[in-house]
Amino acid sequence: MSMIDVLKWDAAPRVVAYRYPDCELNYKSQLIVTESQEAVFVKEGLFYGPIGPGRHTLETKNFPFLSKMVAALTTNRKTPYMAEVWFLQKSVPLDLKWGTSDPVLVEDPKYHIALPIRAFGQYGIMVSDSCRFLARLMGRLPAFTEKTLSGYFKGVIVTRAKDVIASVMAQENCSLLQIGTKLNELSGLLEKRISEDLADYGVELRLFMVNSISTDDADPSVVQLKKALAKKAEMDIIGYSYAQERSFDALQAAAGNEGNAGAVMGAGMGLGMGVGVGSPMGNAMATIAQNINPTGVKHCVTCGSQLPPSAKFCPGCGTKTESEVP
């Protein structure tokens, strides 16, 4: 292990924090921290710093806390001492991705059915408290990458996203199929909630976004709901209700039985009176009745009155029946 005269970290892409390899420092060691970095000393589980940008000579007069790390220095002030040095990147990556790896069941408050959802978005983070960050997350890792951090916080983000989405849907009676209109509102609420969680790790959340919320179109519940909504839209456009449609179906089925006109009329009257379909139903019944002529029944060609099979004259207007016409 060699004595280090200059400590410097040329930040690698996507690396948030980096532990300088174990080294021996001396009284004249130089620490170089770039404009977008901070440095923290770690000795026996204690954190000293942070040290901001610049070139620093590690003298106790410049950094009083170093005296706690160095028990004694020789007269030539070249006695080495061991310390761990962490460099932390202070720039803000804004393109970290988050999302639900598996569909999450959320009850739709409008249709009272549990539907599977997926949510996706992006966010940015910045280390706001270097010592707290290292104390909570350091362990024995040699470095923290953006991928490592997003993995740490994925569970927190997904849990909060599920809770906030379900809460907004319930409070505003918003269907999951309409939640796409509230992405900005959800983004703001989630940023506030998740910021509180990440602050405990010395991390500041920046620009949290919900980019999309979707359902699994192949799920049976989603298929059934969309089919029902499509049918409702058709009814609204044409101008009839579900009860009326069932009545129409019943009448059409009865009309197919040509030998039972009385049953057709009875079914039509009963359904019409039961559901109050009004004029549309009356017109439908009239049309059906006109198209049905039960076997053995004759009508007067003049006034339309029903005639007994053996009648020679119409009892209503006196017109001879067809059988009497030469």
C-alpha positions in Angstrom: 0.0 0.0 0.0 1.6 3.2 -1.2 1.4 6.7 0.4 -0.8 9.0 -1.6 0.3 12.5 -2.3 -2.7 13.6 -4.5 -6.2 12.3 -4.2 -8.5 13.1 -7.2 -11.4 11.4 -8.9 -12.2 11.8 -12.5 -15.9 11.1 -12.3 -17.1 8.2 -14.5 -20.5 8.4 -16.3 -23.4 7.3 -14.3 -21.4 7.0 -11.0 -22.9 9.0 -8.1 -20.4 8.1 -5.4 -16.9 6.5 -5.4 -14.7 5.2 -2.6 -11.0 6.0 -3.2 -9.0 2.8 -2.9 -7.5 2.2 0.6 -4.6 4.5 1.0 -2.1 6.0 3.4 -2.3 9.8 3.7 0.3 12.2 5.1 0.4 15.7 6.4 1.0 17.2 3.0 -1.4 15.1 0.9 -3.3 17.1 -1.6 -7.1 16.6 -2.1 -8.5 17.9 -5.4 -12.3 18.2 -5.6 -13.8 19.3 -8.8 -16.7 21.8 -9.2 -19.5 19.3 -9.2 -18.1 17.1 -6.4 -17.8 16.8 -2.6 -15.4 14.6 -0.6 -16.0 12.9 2.8 -13.4 11.2 5.0 -14.5 8.0 6.8 -12.5 6.8 9.8 -13.6 4.0 12.1 -17.3 4.4 11.2 -17.3 8.2 11.6 -17.8 10.7 8.8 -15.8 13.9 8.4 -16.8 16.6 5.9 -18.0 17.3 3.4 -15.2 19.1 1.7 -16.2 21.3 -1.3 -14.5 22.1 -4.6 -10.9 23.1 -4.7 -7.3 22.0 -4.1 -6.9 21.2 -0.4 -3.7 20.4 1.6 -4.7 18.0 4.4 -3.4 20.0 7.3 -5.1 20.0 10.6 -5.1 23.8 10.6 -7.1 23.8 7.4 -9.4 21.0 8.5 -9.6 20.8 12.3 -11.6 17.5 12.2 -8.5 15.8 10.8 -6.9 16.1 14.2 -9.4 13.6 15.4 -8.2 11.2 12.8 -4.5 11.6 13.5 -3.4 10.7 17.0 0.1 12.0 16.5 2.4 13.4 13.9 6.2 13.2 13.9 8.4 16.2 13.7 9.0 15.8 10.0 5.2 15.5 9.6 5.5 12.6 7.2 3.8 10.0 9.4 1.2 8.2 7.3 -2.3 7.7 8.5 -5.1 5.6 7.1 -8.4 7.0 6.1 -11.2 6.2 3.6 -12.1 9.0 1.2 -15.4 9.1 -0.7 -16.1 11.4 -3.7 -19.7 12.3 -4.4 -21.0 13.6 -7.6 -23.4 16.6 -7.1 -24.8 16.9 -10.6 -28.4 15.9 -11.2 -29.2 13.0 -13.5 -32.8 13.6 -14.7 -33.4 10.5 -16.8 -33.7 7.8 -14.2 -36.5 5.4 -15.1 -39.1 3.9 -12.8 -42.0 1.5 -13.4 -44.0 -1.4 -12.2 -42.4 -4.7 -13.2 -45.6 -6.5 -12.7 -49.3 -5.3 -13.0 -50.7 -4.0 -9.7 -54.4 -4.6 -8.9 -56.3 -1.4 -8.2 -60.1 -1.2 -7.7 -61.9 1.1 -10.1 -64.2 3.3 -7.9 -66.5 4.0 -10.8 -67.2 0.5 -12.0 -66.2 -1.4 -8.8 -64.0 -3.9 -10.4 -60.3 -4.7 -9.7 -58.1 -3.9 -12.7 -54.4 -4.6 -13.3 -52.3 -1.4 -14.0 -48.8 -0.5 -15.0 -47.3 2.9 -14.3 -44.0 4.3 -15.8 -42.1 7.5 -15.6 -38.8 9.2 -14.9 -37.1 11.3 -12.3 -33.9 13.0 -11.2 -31.9 12.8 -7.9 -29.1 14.6 -6.3 -27.1 13.8 -3.1 -28.0 16.7 -0.8 -26.4 15.4 2.4 -23.2 13.5 1.7 -22.6 12.2 5.2 -26.2 11.0 5.7 -26.1 9.4 2.3 -23.0 7.4 3.0 -24.1 6.5 6.5 -27.4 5.1 5.3 -26.3 3.4 2.1 -22.6 2.9 2.0 -22.1 -0.6 3.3 -19.0 -2.1 1.7 -19.8 -1.1 -1.9 -16.8 0.5 -3.7 -19.2 2.8 -5.7 -22.8 3.8 -6.2 -24.1 4.0 -9.7 -27.4 5.5 -10.8 -28.6 2.0 -11.5 -27.8 0.9 -7.9 -29.6 3.9 -6.5 -32.7 3.4 -8.7 -32.8 -0.2 -7.5 -32.7 0.9 -3.9 -35.6 3.3 -4.3 -37.7 1.3 -6.7 -39.7 -0.3 -4.0 -40.5 3.1 -2.3 -41.5 4.7 -5.6 -43.8 1.9 -6.8 -45.5 1.6 -3.4 -46.1 5.3 -3.2 -47.3 5.4 -6.8 -49.9 2.7 -6.1 -51.2 4.4 -3.0 -51.4 7.9 -4.6 -53.1 6.6 -7.8 -55.7 4.6 -5.9 -56.3 7.6 -3.6 -56.9 10.1 -6.5 -59.2 7.6 -8.2 -61.3 7.2 -5.1 -61.5 10.9 -4.1 -62.4 12.1 -7.6 -64.4 9.1 -8.6 -62.1 8.7 -11.6 -62.1 5.5 -13.6 -58.8 3.9 -14.3 -59.6 4.3 -18.0 -59.7 8.1 -17.5 -56.7 8.4 -15.2 -54.5 9.4 -18.1 -56.0 13.0 -17.9 -54.5 13.4 -14.4 -50.8 12.6 -15.0 -49.6 16.1 -14.0 -51.6 16.0 -10.8 -50.3 12.6 -9.9 -46.7 13.6 -10.7 -46.9 16.6 -8.3 -48.4 14.5 -5.5 -45.9 11.7 -5.9 -42.9 14.1 -6.0 -44.0 15.5 -2.7 -44.5 12.1 -1.0 -41.4 10.5 -2.4 -39.2 13.5 -1.6 -40.0 13.0 2.1 -38.9 9.4 1.9 -35.6 10.1 0.0 -34.6 13.0 2.3 -34.0 10.4 5.0 -31.2 9.0 2.8 -29.6 12.4 2.1 -31.1 12.4 -1.4 -33.1 15.2 -3.0 -35.7 14.3 -5.6 -35.9 16.4 -8.8 -38.6 16.6 -11.5 -40.5 13.4 -10.8 -42.8 12.5 -13.7 -45.6 10.0 -14.3 -45.4 9.4 -18.0 -48.1 6.7 -18.5 -50.6 4.6 -16.7 -51.9 1.6 -18.6 -54.0 -1.6 -18.2 -53.4 -5.0 -19.5 -55.7 -5.2 -22.5 -55.6 -9.0 -22.5 -56.9 -9.2 -18.9 -60.5 -10.7 -18.8 -61.7 -7.9 -16.5 -60.4 -5.2 -18.8 -61.9 -6.9 -21.9 -65.3 -7.2 -20.2 -65.3 -3.6 -19.0 -64.3 -2.2 -22.4 -67.0 -4.3 -24.1 -69.6 -3.0 -21.7 -68.6 0.6 -22.2 -68.7 0.2 -26.0 -72.2 -1.1 -25.7 -73.2 1.7 -23.5 -71.8 4.2 -25.9 -73.9 2.6 -28.7 -77.1 2.8 -26.7 -76.4 6.5 -25.9 -75.9 7.3 -29.6 -79.0 5.5 -30.8 -81.1 6.6 -27.8 -82.3 3.6 -25.9 -81.6 1.9 -22.5 -80.5 -1.6 -21.5 -84.0 -2.4 -20.3 -85.4 -1.4 -23.7 -82.9 -3.5 -25.5 -83.9 -6.5 -23.5 -87.6 -5.8 -24.3 -86.8 -5.5 -28.0 -85.0 -8.9 -27.9 -88.0 -10.5 -26.2 -90.4 -9.2 -28.7 -88.2 -10.2 -31.6 -88.0 -13.7 -30.2 -91.7 -13.9 -29.8 -92.4 -12.6 -33.2 -90.4 -15.4 -34.7 -93.2 -17.7 -33.4 -95.8 -17.1 -36.1 -98.5 -19.2 -34.5 -98.7 -17.3 -31.2 -99.8 -13.7 -31.9 -101.6 -13.5 -28.6 -98.4 -14.4 -26.7 -96.6 -11.7 -28.7 -99.1 -9.1 -27.8 -99.2 -10.1 -24.2 -95.5 -10.1 -23.9 -95.3 -6.7 -25.6 -97.9 -5.2 -23.4 -96.3 -6.7 -20.3 -92.8 -5.6 -21.1 -93.9 -2.2 -22.2 -95.9 -1.5 -19.1 -93.3 -3.0 -16.9 -90.3 -0.9 -18.0 -92.2 2.2 -19.3 -90.6 2.2 -22.7 -93.4 4.5 -24.1 -93.8 5.4 -27.7 -90.8 3.5 -29.1 -92.1 0.3 -27.6 -95.7 0.9 -28.8 -94.5 1.5 -32.3 -92.4 -1.7 -32.2 -95.4 -3.7 -31.0 -97.7 -2.3 -33.7 -95.2 -3.2 -36.4 -94.9 -6.7 -35.1 -98.6 -7.2 -34.7 -99.2 -6.0 -38.3 -96.8 -8.5 -39.6 -98.6 -11.4 -38.0 -101.9 -13.0 -39.3 -103.0 -16.0 -37.2 -104.4 -18.9 -39.1 -108.3 -18.8 -39.7 -108.8 -15.1 -38.9 -110.4 -12.8 -41.6 -110.8 -9.0 -41.6 -113.2 -6.8 -43.5 -111.6 -5.2 -46.5 -113.5 -2.0 -45.9 -113.3 -1.3 -42.1 -110.7 -3.9 -41.0 -113.0 -5.4 -38.4 -112.2 -9.0 -37.4 -114.7 -11.5 -38.9 -115.8 -14.9 -37.8 -114.7 -17.6 -40.2 -118.4 -18.2 -41.3 -119.5 -14.6 -41.6 -121.0 -13.5 -44.9 -121.4 -9.8 -44.0 -119.2 -7.5 -41.9 -121.1 -6.8 -38.6 -119.5 -3.4 -38.5 -120.2 -1.9 -41.9 -122.3 -4.5 -43.7 -119.8 -5.1 -46.5 -120.0 -8.6 -48.0 -117.1 -10.8 -47.2 -114.7 -12.0 -49.9 -116.3 -15.3 -50.0 -119.5 -13.6 -51.1 -117.9 -11.6 -53.8 -118.5 -13.2 -57.2 
